[in-house]
Amino acid sequence: MEATGSPPSKREAILAAATRVFLELGYGAASMDTIARAAGVSKQTIYSHFGGKPALFEAIILERCDRLLESLPAVADAGSDAEVALRAIATRLLELMLTPEFVARFRVVMAESSRFPELAEVYYRSGPERATARLADYLARLHRRGLLDVTDPHLAALQFFGMISGSLFLRHVLGVVAPPQSVDLERHVQTAVRDFLVAHRPG
């Protein structure tokens, strides 16, 4: 008899159901009753775990962002080769950003942010802001070791992520180009990392 995985916890079931409902209906139209039915739990159970819809949405973003952030410390501490580390970080970022789920979630935020400004704040604080802070910390360590000249690590981190995502992500979100092939992503990452390292070369 084959072993089966353990059933998802109530929290996991709620997060999975909420993700589906938010992406299908949008943030504004997604009610806690609908999410509760989709998760197979009571509405009170959702409130006891998350407190409300904004916190539930934030938990979803945090969970997905952790997939990216969990790889950064290992990459950053792997050695002194900044180019290898930054390529790995950039590749991981693009792999995440170009997934259909990430794009759909980004579109939800953009569509709803004018009516629910807290949604954009939650999204930015839970995702891009955390990723920027983590990369800035790594760049600051490279600066202290004399491997790069990064006098403003936070600004440099923002610029690095901008170079990596840039028009590539925008065109993908708008649907004006087909999903890039792996060879195109590799070329994009190599060029962006090379230009970033040239701009921050010591001495």
PyMOL commands that set and color helices and strands:
alter all, ss='L'
color gray80, all
select helices_A, chain A and resi 10-25+32-39+43-50+53-69+72-76+82-97+100-112+117-126+128-144+153-174+182-199
alter helices_A, ss='H'
color red, helices_A
deselect
rebuild
show_as cartoon
